[in-house]
Amino acid sequence: MNNFKKIFINDLQRFFEYRLFHVFITIVFIFTFAMALFPTFNPSNFIYVSVFVLPVILFSISMYIEKEEGTILPTLSTCCKSHVVLLAKLFAALVIQLIPVILYTLVFLFIQKLDISYIAFIGAYLLGTFLHIIIGLTLSIISKSNNILSVSYIAYIVIFSITPIFYENGLIPISFQYVMIISPAYLSGVLLGNVMAGVMYSGLTLILLSVFLQVIYIGVLIIWAILPFFKSYLVTSKNK
């Protein structure tokens, strides 16, 4: 538990030191004020960017910088297992992501006065955010260089993040709704979109699939992409 706490605090400190928190909170405040000042504007796009894009980019950049600087772990008094490191880092990343969901919820509740289930909104938001934190970690682990990491960002954002936003804005025909379930961002968008609408406008099958497949994606990435390589990733980072 001591090591978990040290790694958790270390990650929060690094997020500040690398100025990532400043960028993150600036974007979140811009989105929050935009939704508060222009209540007639559809807030979905701000939510989608916050869930689909920010966790992937910020977490993977943080991990990559730590790896390059050899600061991925604090000085620990005892040996620490890789799964403890992983859990602490994921928990720290998720705690940071509580800031936007709290601010957005306050705007929806007191300014826009949306008649929605706020528990469902927070749950859908955190599920989508956690999935994209996992994706960000996966990109960091598989990227061997800064160039590869940059290409991975562009590929994910263009193929898997922007496309669902286009779909939710009516720019892609509804006939593609089941084809797009290969996109983690689309699955998050389906769930969030229905919650924010206050009505179930998507089919029940699609909504259930969006929950089920997000959980499956998280499990698959952790089991097949993160756990097999995370220990060697830590060793490589420590030896830099």
C-alpha positions as CSV (number, residue, x, y, z in Angstrom):
1,M,0.0,0.0,0.0
2,N,2.9,2.3,0.7
3,N,4.3,1.8,-2.8
4,F,0.9,2.3,-4.3
5,K,0.5,5.6,-2.5
6,K,4.0,6.8,-3.5
7,I,3.5,5.9,-7.2
8,F,0.1,7.5,-7.2
9,I,1.4,10.8,-5.7
10,N,4.4,10.7,-8.0
11,D,2.2,10.4,-11.1
12,L,0.1,13.4,-10.0
13,Q,3.3,15.5,-9.3
14,R,4.7,14.5,-12.7
15,F,1.5,15.6,-14.4
16,F,2.0,19.0,-12.9
17,E,5.8,19.1,-13.6
18,Y,5.3,18.3,-17.3
19,R,2.7,21.1,-17.6
20,L,0.2,18.6,-18.8
21,F,-2.2,19.5,-16.1
22,H,-2.1,23.2,-17.2
23,V,-3.0,22.2,-20.7
24,F,-5.6,19.8,-19.6
25,I,-7.4,22.2,-17.1
26,T,-7.3,25.0,-19.7
27,I,-9.1,22.9,-22.2
28,V,-11.6,21.7,-19.7
29,F,-12.4,25.2,-18.4
30,I,-12.8,26.4,-22.0
31,F,-15.3,23.6,-22.6
32,T,-17.1,24.3,-19.3
33,F,-17.5,28.0,-19.9
34,A,-18.6,27.4,-23.5
35,M,-21.4,25.1,-22.3
36,A,-22.3,27.5,-19.5
37,L,-22.4,30.6,-21.7
38,F,-24.1,29.0,-24.7
39,P,-26.6,26.6,-23.2
40,T,-28.4,26.3,-26.6
41,F,-25.3,24.8,-28.2
42,N,-25.1,21.0,-28.3
43,P,-22.6,20.1,-25.5
44,S,-22.0,16.6,-26.9
45,N,-19.0,17.6,-29.0
46,F,-17.2,18.9,-25.9
47,I,-18.0,15.8,-24.0
48,Y,-16.8,13.5,-26.8
49,V,-13.5,15.3,-27.2
50,S,-13.0,15.2,-23.4
51,V,-13.6,11.4,-23.4
52,F,-12.3,10.2,-26.8
53,V,-9.2,12.4,-27.2
54,L,-7.9,14.0,-24.0
55,P,-7.3,10.9,-21.9
56,V,-5.5,9.1,-24.8
57,I,-3.1,12.0,-25.6
58,L,-2.4,13.3,-22.1
59,F,-1.8,9.9,-20.5
60,S,0.3,8.5,-23.2
61,I,2.4,11.7,-23.4
62,S,2.9,11.6,-19.7
63,M,4.0,7.9,-19.8
64,Y,6.3,8.6,-22.8
65,I,8.1,11.5,-21.1
66,E,8.5,9.5,-17.9
67,K,10.0,6.7,-19.9
68,E,12.5,9.0,-21.7
69,E,13.5,10.7,-18.5
70,G,13.7,7.5,-16.5
71,T,11.2,8.9,-13.9
72,I,8.4,6.5,-14.4
73,L,8.9,5.3,-10.8
74,P,9.6,7.2,-7.6
75,T,12.3,5.9,-5.2
76,L,10.7,3.0,-3.4
77,S,11.9,1.5,-0.2
78,T,10.8,-2.1,-1.2
79,C,10.5,-4.0,-4.4
80,C,7.2,-3.3,-6.1
81,K,5.3,-5.6,-8.4
82,S,4.4,-4.4,-11.9
83,H,0.7,-4.8,-11.3
84,V,0.9,-2.4,-8.3
85,V,2.6,0.1,-10.5
86,L,0.0,-0.3,-13.2
87,L,-3.0,0.0,-10.8
88,A,-1.5,3.1,-9.2
89,K,-0.9,4.8,-12.5
90,L,-4.3,4.0,-13.9
91,F,-5.9,5.2,-10.6
92,A,-4.0,8.5,-10.8
93,A,-5.0,9.1,-14.4
94,L,-8.7,8.4,-13.6
95,V,-8.6,10.7,-10.5
96,I,-7.4,13.6,-12.8
97,Q,-10.3,12.8,-15.2
98,L,-12.8,13.4,-12.3
99,I,-12.3,17.2,-12.7
100,P,-14.1,17.5,-16.1
101,V,-16.9,15.2,-15.3
102,I,-17.6,17.1,-12.0
103,L,-17.5,20.5,-13.8
104,Y,-19.7,19.3,-16.7
105,T,-22.2,17.7,-14.3
106,L,-22.5,21.0,-12.4
107,V,-23.1,22.9,-15.7
108,F,-25.8,20.4,-16.8
109,L,-27.4,20.4,-13.4
110,F,-27.5,24.1,-12.5
111,I,-27.2,26.0,-15.7
112,Q,-28.6,23.8,-18.5
113,K,-30.9,22.0,-16.1
114,L,-30.9,18.8,-18.1
115,D,-33.4,16.3,-17.1
116,I,-31.1,13.3,-17.2
117,S,-29.8,10.6,-14.9
118,Y,-26.6,12.1,-13.6
119,I,-25.5,8.8,-12.1
120,A,-25.7,7.2,-15.5
121,F,-23.9,10.2,-17.1
122,I,-21.0,10.0,-14.6
123,G,-20.9,6.2,-15.0
124,A,-20.9,6.4,-18.8
125,Y,-18.3,9.2,-18.8
126,L,-15.9,7.3,-16.5
127,L,-16.3,4.0,-18.4
128,G,-15.4,5.8,-21.6
129,T,-12.6,7.7,-20.0
130,F,-11.1,4.6,-18.4
131,L,-11.2,2.8,-21.8
132,H,-9.3,5.6,-23.4
133,I,-6.8,5.8,-20.6
134,I,-6.1,2.1,-21.3
135,I,-5.7,2.9,-25.0
136,G,-3.3,5.7,-24.2
137,L,-1.2,3.4,-22.1
138,T,-1.2,0.8,-24.9
139,L,0.0,3.4,-27.4
140,S,2.8,4.3,-25.0
141,I,3.9,0.7,-24.5
142,I,3.9,-0.2,-28.2
143,S,5.5,3.1,-29.4
144,K,9.3,2.7,-29.7
145,S,9.9,6.3,-30.7
146,N,8.4,9.7,-30.6
147,N,7.6,9.5,-34.4
148,I,5.7,6.2,-33.9
149,L,3.8,7.7,-31.0
150,S,2.8,10.7,-33.0
151,V,1.6,8.5,-35.9
152,S,-0.4,6.4,-33.5
153,Y,-2.1,9.5,-32.1
154,I,-3.1,10.7,-35.6
155,A,-4.3,7.2,-36.7
156,Y,-6.4,6.7,-33.6
157,I,-7.9,10.2,-33.5
158,V,-8.7,10.3,-37.3
159,I,-10.0,6.8,-37.6
160,F,-11.5,6.0,-34.3
161,S,-12.3,9.4,-32.6
162,I,-13.3,11.9,-35.3
163,T,-15.5,9.4,-37.2
164,P,-17.8,8.8,-34.3
165,I,-18.1,12.6,-33.7
166,F,-19.1,13.0,-37.4
167,Y,-21.7,10.2,-36.9
168,E,-23.2,11.8,-33.8
169,N,-23.5,15.1,-35.7
170,G,-25.4,13.4,-38.6
171,L,-22.5,13.5,-41.1
172,I,-22.4,9.7,-41.5
173,P,-25.5,7.7,-42.4
174,I,-27.3,5.8,-39.6
175,S,-26.9,2.6,-41.6
176,F,-23.3,2.5,-40.4
177,Q,-24.2,2.4,-36.7
178,Y,-23.4,-1.3,-36.3
179,V,-20.3,-1.2,-38.5
180,M,-18.8,1.5,-36.3
181,I,-18.9,-0.7,-33.1
182,I,-15.2,-1.5,-33.9
183,S,-14.4,2.0,-32.7
184,P,-14.1,2.3,-28.9
185,A,-14.9,6.0,-29.2
186,Y,-18.1,5.2,-31.0
187,L,-19.2,2.8,-28.2
188,S,-18.5,5.5,-25.6
189,G,-20.4,8.0,-27.8
190,V,-23.5,5.8,-28.1
191,L,-23.8,5.5,-24.3
192,L,-23.1,9.1,-23.5
193,G,-25.3,10.4,-26.3
194,N,-28.3,8.4,-25.1
195,V,-27.8,9.5,-21.5
196,M,-27.4,13.2,-22.4
197,A,-30.5,13.0,-24.6
198,G,-32.5,11.8,-21.6
199,V,-34.2,9.2,-23.9
200,M,-33.1,6.0,-25.4
201,Y,-33.0,6.9,-29.1
202,S,-30.6,4.1,-30.1
203,G,-31.8,0.5,-30.1
204,L,-31.5,-1.4,-26.9
205,T,-29.2,-3.9,-28.6
206,L,-26.8,-1.2,-29.6
207,I,-26.8,0.3,-26.1
208,L,-26.1,-3.0,-24.4
209,L,-23.4,-3.7,-27.0
210,S,-21.8,-0.3,-26.2
211,V,-21.5,-1.2,-22.6
212,F,-20.4,-4.8,-23.1
213,L,-17.9,-4.1,-25.8
214,Q,-16.2,-1.3,-23.9
215,V,-15.7,-3.7,-21.0
216,I,-14.4,-6.3,-23.5
217,Y,-12.0,-3.8,-25.1
218,I,-10.6,-2.9,-21.6
219,G,-10.1,-6.5,-20.7
220,V,-8.5,-7.5,-24.1
221,L,-6.1,-4.5,-24.0
222,I,-5.1,-5.2,-20.4
223,I,-4.7,-9.0,-20.9
224,W,-3.1,-9.1,-24.4
225,A,-1.4,-5.7,-24.8
226,I,-0.5,-4.3,-21.4
227,L,0.2,-7.1,-18.9
228,P,2.6,-9.1,-21.2
229,F,4.7,-6.0,-21.9
230,F,4.3,-3.7,-19.0
231,K,7.0,-5.3,-16.8
232,S,9.6,-5.1,-19.6
233,Y,8.4,-1.5,-20.3
234,L,9.2,-0.6,-16.7
235,V,12.7,-2.3,-16.9
236,T,13.5,-0.4,-20.1
237,S,12.4,2.9,-18.6
238,K,14.4,2.3,-15.4
239,N,17.6,1.6,-17.4
240,K,17.4,4.8,-19.4
